[in-house]
Structures are given as structure tokens and as C-alpha cells.
């Protein structure tokens, strides 16, 4: 496909990298000559210096032959205008990133339908949803749902005390018994491994599993995870009273969590108090540990840091964890800190640009992909694919199929039934298959099912 991307910030660069690797013809427009030159030097893309909303530059980029336009510059108005111009050129798919609530909030004058845009993605909304999913689940640092929430893809960090530490995949298979799950990947340093029988889980690894939602209590028992005490609600502290912090607090109120939001600005505290019904608003700095302990951070189940400063989020999370908070979740924008923070002891890091890019990639995929999730700190992806009109796939067990190297089938959903995949599993037409894929293997998976 011919794809035109407007803006070479974090989201634009990430999308250019992924889509060009998959063989798409990618053209990039940006006003910043240095950033554009960097992208051209590192990626297989054509760069054009200019205004992404200008018809002259869009024509130079081949707008008339473009299949998908993705506008992800730092200016909402440029992104919206670029999509409007693309509509006049009858570009089939138009996607825009917007940060202003005016385009996506309740009662907005300009909506996606009115603008004729296929997808309006707000990174703040995407990252808020991801943080809520992580915070509401025990012990995970990454989470994605498939098959309407029936199948969970979860990331767990392995410490020296974990029952899985130093076990090989073969040994785990022998003792697993009633625990219905599959480990699809092990992250070790900069490597992501799709494990085989002799691979061993080590302290410091991160593991990714597929499991049915109903089996999570048994899996947590196997992992010896301390469950939240039933006598009280989950206690959550949120550092940062901006839009993301407010959205998280409002959603956690709905599931009856004990929420406390920490904000240093008095005027903003007053606004928050007027918008939140059951959340305690605390005026304090994130590193004022004495005040936070007085408010109960030492007994917090989750501490979430979502200020605009990555360093503040990381340092305050570490400080609160040292003083008793069970889990920490940090908002991290800088790619270099996204990989560093977990090594320091942060339980989960969430990136706005990866959350936005993951949502955008769903619209770009061809074939029978239903749902897609991008893994934080990695180029790996999880895909939900429908098996249709592929009789050659439905005759042999999985172990005899030539499934693409660098990918693994984790779960199969058939009607109201599900199966954690094994080598003996057999696909049927109509099945929904959940697949973990390393970078470079996604196109092969698409062709396999396409």
C-alpha cells in the first residue's frame, strides 16, 4: 500500500519504521528539515520538506495515488486540514491524531463523522485506558484484551522469589497441570524470545502469557501473587491532576476504588474537587513523602504517576514504592526512559506515543486482523485474526503447520468456547486466533491467514 504520513515526531517516526519494514511504500512530510533528514537516513521512506496540509506538498507526495493518509503532526489543525484535503482527493482511509478536547469531547462541534475522518485518535485517551487496565489487574505491567475480554494477554516480571524462576519450558509444562495458560514470550534485556522446551525463565525476565479471564485467579495462585485484601477497596494514588489523571480517577471511581489524587496547584485542586465525586484531592508535591505517608501511600495498592515530566513520574514512583506502595505505574514519553525505568524498579511504564500508534496500526492492517496491541518497550505485537476460507489450515494440528518463524499462536476462540493452543490444536474456519509476533513477522502472519 502507498501510505502518506504527516509529521515525524515520536508517533510518526514509529509508524514510518513499522510500516516501511512491512514493505509498504511510505512517504513522509514534515516542516523540520533536521528531523526529516534523520528519518530518511534511518528508515526506508521518501521525505518531503513542507507543510503537510498544503495541497502543493501533498501532490508532490503523491496524494492522488495514496491509499492511507495518517496525520500525526504536533498541530491538531494541520492534521485535520490534511485529512480534509485528502478527502477532496478521495484518499480511501484518513487518520488524524488530535490532542484538543474540542474535537473529541462530549458536544464537540467538529466530530469524526462531520470531518469525514475514519479515525480521530487522542493519545491521552488511549494512554488513560491502558493505565486503567493495568491498575485494575494484580501484578501485571502490560495487558491487552481479545475476544471481547475473554482472552487476556498479560505481562509479569519475574523476581528471584517467583516459583517460575529457573524453570525450563519443559519443566513448566510438566507441573502446569490445571493451569491453562501459555507463555508466548520472554523479554530479557533487549531480546524478546519465543520460548521452546529448553528455554529457562530467569530472575529479571519479563514473561508474556495468554490465558482465559476465568483462569486468572488460579494463575495468580501459581505465581504466588499477593492478592489485595478483600476487607477494603483497592487504594490508588494518582500523581498529577491533568486531563489524564482526571480521566483515570473518574474511571476508577466507577469500579469503587479508594482513589486519592495528588496535585501541587491549588486552583487545579479546586477544579478536581468539583469534578470528582468520591476521590480525595490532596494538594502536595509528588516528592513530599511525609504528607503522602500521612495520607496512606504506604498502604497503596497502586501508585500512578502521570505528570508532564518523565523524570518526576519515575522518581516519585520509586520513592513511594520504597515507602510501601505495592505497585507503581509511570507515564513515560521518552523512548530511552521507557526501557530504563523498569530496570530501576518501576512495575509498569506506559507510553502515549505507543498507545496512539497501536490504535492507528489497527486501521492500517490488511487481511483478517480484528484486534491489535503493541507491546510497551518492544516492537512486538499481538494480533487477533479470523480464519476464513482456509481449508488447508484446518486439516493438520498446529505442530505440522508451517507457521511463520518469530510468531506463536496463543489462543483459539471458537464460538463460546476457547482453547489455549498446543501443538495438537486444530484450526477450523470461523475460529478467532490470537497470535504473538516479533518484529518483521507480522506481514508473514497476515499472509498465512490472508
C-alpha positions in Angstrom: 0.0 0.0 0.0 1.0 3.6 -0.5 0.9 5.4 2.8 1.4 9.1 3.4 2.4 10.3 6.9 2.3 13.9 8.1 4.6 14.7 11.0 7.9 13.0 12.1 7.5 13.2 15.9 7.6 10.1 18.1 4.3 8.6 16.6 5.2 9.5 13.0 8.7 8.0 13.3 7.4 4.8 14.9 4.7 4.3 12.3 7.2 5.0 9.4 9.6 2.4 10.9 6.9 -0.3 11.3 5.1 0.3 8.0 8.2 0.6 5.9 9.6 -2.7 7.4 6.4 -4.4 6.4 7.0 -3.4 2.7 4.6 -0.5 2.4 5.6 2.5 0.3 5.8 5.2 2.9 6.2 9.0 2.2 6.7 11.4 5.0 6.1 15.2 5.1 7.4 17.5 7.8 8.5 21.1 8.2 11.6 20.3 10.2 14.5 19.6 7.9 16.7 18.0 10.5 14.1 15.6 11.8 13.1 14.7 8.2 16.8 14.1 7.3 17.2 11.8 10.3 14.1 9.8 9.3 15.3 9.4 5.7 18.8 8.3 6.9 17.4 5.7 9.3 14.3 4.5 7.5 13.3 3.4 4.1 11.0 6.3 3.4 10.7 9.2 1.0 10.8 12.6 2.8 9.3 15.9 1.6 10.1 19.1 3.4 6.9 21.3 3.7 3.5 21.9 5.2 1.6 18.7 5.5 -1.7 20.5 5.0 -0.6 22.2 1.8 -2.1 20.8 -1.4 1.2 21.6 -3.3 3.2 19.4 -0.9 0.6 16.7 -0.8 0.5 16.5 -4.6 4.3 16.3 -4.6 4.0 13.4 -2.1 1.6 11.5 -4.5 -1.7 12.2 -2.7 -3.6 11.1 -5.8 -2.3 7.6 -5.5 -2.3 7.4 -1.7 -4.2 4.6 0.0 -3.9 5.8 3.6 -3.1 9.3 4.9 -2.0 9.4 8.6 -1.7 13.0 10.0 0.2 12.9 13.3 1.9 16.3 13.5 2.1 18.3 16.7 -0.7 20.6 15.5 -4.3 19.5 15.5 -5.4 22.0 12.9 -2.7 20.7 10.4 -3.8 17.1 11.0 -7.5 18.0 10.5 -6.9 20.1 7.4 -4.6 17.5 5.9 -7.4 14.9 6.2 -9.9 17.3 4.7 -7.6 17.9 1.7 -7.1 14.1 1.4 -10.9 13.7 1.3 -11.1 16.0 -1.7 -8.5 13.8 -3.4 -10.6 10.7 -2.5 -8.0 9.1 -0.3 -9.7 5.9 0.9 -8.6 6.0 4.6 -7.8 9.2 6.6 -6.5 9.2 10.1 -5.7 12.1 12.4 -4.2 12.5 15.8 -5.7 15.3 17.9 -4.9 16.5 21.4 -7.5 19.1 21.9 -10.7 18.1 23.7 -12.7 20.3 21.3 -12.6 17.6 18.6 -13.4 14.6 20.7 -15.2 15.8 23.9 -18.9 15.5 24.5 -20.8 18.0 22.5 -17.8 18.8 20.2 -18.7 20.9 17.2 -16.3 19.1 14.9 -16.7 15.3 15.1 -15.1 12.5 13.2 -18.3 12.0 11.2 -18.6 15.7 10.3 -15.0 15.9 9.2 -15.1 12.7 7.2 -12.2 11.2 9.1 -12.0 7.4 9.7 -10.1 7.7 12.9 -9.6 10.5 15.4 -7.1 9.3 18.0 -6.3 11.2 21.2 -3.1 9.9 22.8 -4.3 11.0 26.3 -7.5 8.9 25.9 -5.5 5.9 24.7 -3.0 6.1 27.5 -5.6 6.6 30.2 -7.4 3.4 29.1 -4.2 1.4 29.1 -3.2 2.6 32.6 -6.7 1.8 34.0 -6.4 -1.8 32.5 -3.0 -2.3 34.2 -4.0 -0.7 37.5 -7.1 -2.8 37.9 -5.3 -6.2 37.5 -3.0 -7.8 40.0 0.8 -7.8 39.4 0.8 -7.1 35.6 2.9 -4.5 33.8 1.2 -4.9 30.4 -2.3 -6.0 29.4 -4.4 -6.4 26.3 -7.8 -8.0 25.8 -9.0 -10.1 23.0 -12.3 -11.9 22.0 -14.4 -9.4 23.9 -12.3 -9.7 27.0 -12.4 -13.5 27.2 -8.7 -13.9 26.4 -6.1 -11.8 28.3 -2.6 -11.1 27.2 -0.6 -10.2 30.3 3.0 -9.3 31.2 4.6 -10.3 34.5 8.0 -9.5 35.9 9.9 -12.5 37.4 11.9 -11.9 40.6 14.2 -14.4 42.4 11.3 -15.4 44.7 9.0 -16.3 41.8 8.0 -20.0 41.6 8.7 -19.9 37.9 12.3 -18.7 38.3 14.9 -21.1 36.9 12.2 -23.4 35.4 12.5 -24.5 31.8 9.5 -24.5 29.5 9.6 -28.3 29.5 9.5 -28.4 33.3 6.8 -25.8 33.4 4.7 -27.9 31.0 5.0 -30.9 33.3 3.9 -29.2 36.5 1.3 -26.8 35.0 -1.5 -29.3 35.3 -4.7 -27.4 35.8 -3.3 -24.0 35.0 -4.5 -23.2 31.5 -2.1 -20.6 30.0 0.8 -20.4 27.6 4.0 -18.3 27.9 4.3 -16.8 24.4 7.4 -14.7 25.0 10.3 -13.9 27.4 11.8 -10.5 27.4 15.4 -10.5 28.6 17.3 -7.2 28.3 16.9 -6.0 24.7 16.0 -9.5 23.5 12.5 -11.0 23.1 12.5 -14.8 23.0 9.7 -17.0 21.8 10.4 -19.9 24.2 10.9 -23.5 23.3 11.3 -26.6 25.6 14.9 -25.9 26.8 14.5 -22.2 27.4 14.7 -21.3 31.1 12.9 -18.4 32.9 15.5 -16.3 34.8 15.2 -13.7 37.5 14.8 -10.3 35.9 12.9 -11.7 32.9 9.5 -10.4 31.9 7.1 -13.1 30.7 4.0 -12.7 28.5 1.2 -15.1 28.8 -2.2 -15.8 27.2 -4.9 -17.0 29.5 -8.7 -17.0 29.7 -10.2 -14.4 32.1 -11.7 -17.1 34.2 -8.3 -18.8 34.8 -6.5 -15.7 36.2 -7.2 -16.5 39.9 -5.5 -19.9 39.5 -2.6 -18.4 37.6 -2.1 -15.8 40.3 -2.1 -18.6 42.9 0.6 -20.4 40.8 2.7 -17.2 40.7 2.1 -16.7 44.4 0.9 -13.2 43.9 -0.3 -11.4 46.9 -4.0 -10.6 46.3 -5.5 -7.4 47.6 -7.1 -7.8 50.9 -10.8 -8.3 50.5 -11.7 -6.3 53.5 -11.1 -3.0 51.8 -11.3 -1.4 48.4 -8.3 -1.1 46.1 -6.4 2.0 47.2 -5.0 4.0 44.3 -2.8 7.2 44.5 -2.6 9.3 41.3 0.2 11.9 41.0 -0.8 14.6 38.5 -4.2 16.3 38.2 -4.1 17.0 34.5 -6.5 15.6 32.0 -5.0 12.1 32.1 -5.1 12.0 35.9 -8.7 13.2 36.0 -9.8 10.6 33.4 -8.1 7.8 35.4 -9.7 8.9 38.7 -13.2 9.2 37.1 -12.9 5.6 35.7 -11.6 4.2 38.9 -14.4 5.8 40.9 -16.8 3.7 38.7 -15.2 0.5 39.9 -15.4 1.6 43.5 -11.7 2.1 44.1 -10.4 4.2 47.0 -8.8 7.0 44.9 -6.6 9.8 46.0 -5.2 12.3 43.5 -2.1 14.5 44.3 -1.7 17.9 42.6 0.5 20.8 43.6 -1.5 23.6 42.0 -4.2 24.9 44.3 -6.5 26.2 41.6 -6.4 22.9 39.8 -7.1 21.1 43.1 -10.3 23.1 43.4 -11.3 22.2 39.9 -10.7 18.5 40.5 -12.7 18.6 43.7 -15.6 19.9 41.7 -15.4 17.2 39.0 -14.7 14.2 41.1 -17.4 12.6 43.4 -15.6 10.2 45.7 -11.9 11.0 45.1 -9.8 12.6 47.8 -7.8 15.6 46.4 -4.5 16.3 48.1 -2.5 19.4 47.4 1.1 18.4 47.7 4.3 17.8 45.7 5.0 14.3 44.5 8.2 14.0 46.5 6.6 15.3 49.7 6.7 11.8 51.1 5.8 12.8 54.7 2.5 14.2 53.5 1.8 11.2 51.2 2.5 8.7 54.0 0.1 10.7 56.3 -2.5 10.2 53.6 -1.8 6.5 53.3 0.6 6.0 50.3 2.5 3.4 52.3 -0.6 1.2 52.1 -1.4 2.0 48.5 -2.1 -0.9 46.2 -1.1 1.1 43.1 0.7 4.5 42.7 0.2 6.1 39.3 2.4 9.0 38.2 1.1 10.9 35.2 2.6 14.4 35.4 4.1 16.0 32.3 7.6 15.3 33.4 9.0 11.7 32.9 11.7 12.2 35.5 9.2 13.3 38.1 7.0 10.3 37.3 9.9 7.8 37.6 11.5 9.3 40.8 8.2 9.8 42.7 7.1 6.2 41.8 10.4 4.8 43.1 10.2 6.9 46.3 6.6 5.8 47.0 7.4 2.1 46.3 10.4 2.3 48.7 7.9 3.5 51.4 5.4 0.8 50.9 3.3 1.2 47.7 2.8 -2.3 46.3 2.8 -1.4 42.6 3.8 1.6 40.5 2.7 2.8 37.1 4.5 5.7 35.4 3.7 7.7 32.3 6.9 7.9 30.2 7.2 9.8 26.9 10.9 9.5 26.1 11.8 6.2 24.4 15.2 5.9 26.1 13.5 6.2 29.6 10.8 3.7 28.5 13.3 0.9 28.5 15.3 2.2 31.5 12.5 2.8 34.0 11.6 -0.9 34.5 15.2 -1.8 35.3 15.1 0.7 38.2 12.1 -1.0 39.8 9.0 0.7 38.1 6.3 -2.0 37.7 4.7 -0.7 34.6 5.6 2.1 32.1 3.0 3.4 29.6 3.9 5.5 26.6 1.4 7.9 24.9 3.1 7.5 21.5 3.0 3.7 21.6 -0.6 3.8 22.7 -1.6 6.1 19.9 0.5 4.2 17.3 -1.1 0.9 18.3 -4.6 2.4 17.8 -3.5 3.8 14.4 -2.0 0.5 13.2 -5.4 -1.2 13.6 -6.7 0.8 10.7 -3.7 0.2 8.5 -3.6 -3.6 8.7 -4.8 -5.7 5.8 -6.3 -9.2 5.9 -8.5 -10.6 8.6 -7.0 -8.8 11.7 -9.7 -8.0 14.2 -7.7 -6.5 17.1 -4.1 -5.5 17.5 -1.9 -4.5 20.5 1.6 -3.1 20.6 3.9 -4.2 23.4 5.5 -1.5 25.5 9.2 -1.1 25.1 9.3 -3.6 22.2 8.3 -3.7 18.5 6.4 -7.0 19.2 2.6 -7.1 18.6 -0.3 -9.3 19.5 -3.0 -9.8 16.8 -6.4 -11.4 16.8 -7.1 -12.9 13.4 -10.2 -14.6 11.9 -9.7 -17.9 10.0 -11.8 -17.7 6.8 -11.9 -19.9 3.7 -8.6 -21.6 4.5 -9.3 -25.3 4.3 -5.5 -26.0 4.1 -5.1 -24.7 7.6 -7.9 -26.7 9.0 -6.7 -30.3 8.4 -3.5 -30.6 10.4 -2.5 -30.0 14.0 -0.6 -26.7 14.7 2.7 -28.6 15.1 2.5 -29.7 11.5 1.7 -26.3 10.0 4.5 -24.2 8.7 3.6 -21.2 10.9 5.9 -18.2 10.4 9.1 -18.1 12.4 9.0 -15.4 15.1 5.3 -15.8 15.9 3.3 -18.2 18.0 -0.4 -18.9 18.4 -1.5 -18.4 22.0 -5.3 -19.0 22.0 -8.1 -20.1 19.8 -11.7 -18.9 20.3 -14.5 -21.0 18.7 -18.0 -19.6 19.3 -18.4 -19.5 23.1 -15.5 -22.0 23.6 -11.8 -21.3 23.9 -8.6 -23.2 23.9 -5.1 -22.3 25.0 -3.2 -23.5 21.9 -0.9 -26.6 22.0 0.8 -28.5 19.2 -2.2 -30.8 18.9 -4.7 -28.0 18.4 -6.5 -27.9 15.1 -8.0 -24.8 13.5 -11.5 -24.5 12.0 -13.0 -22.0 9.6 -14.5 -19.2 11.7 -12.0 -19.5 14.5 -10.6 -16.4 16.1 -6.9 -16.9 16.7 -4.7 -14.7 19.0 -1.1 -14.5 17.9 2.1 -13.1 19.4 4.5 -11.8 16.7 8.1 -10.5 16.8 9.1 -7.5 14.6 9.2 -8.5 10.9 6.9 -11.4 11.3 3.6 -9.6 11.2 3.4 -9.5 7.4 4.1 -13.2 7.3 1.3 -13.9 9.8 -1.1 -11.7 7.7 -0.2 -13.7 4.6 -0.5 -17.0 6.4 -4.1 -16.2 7.3 -4.8 -14.0 4.3 
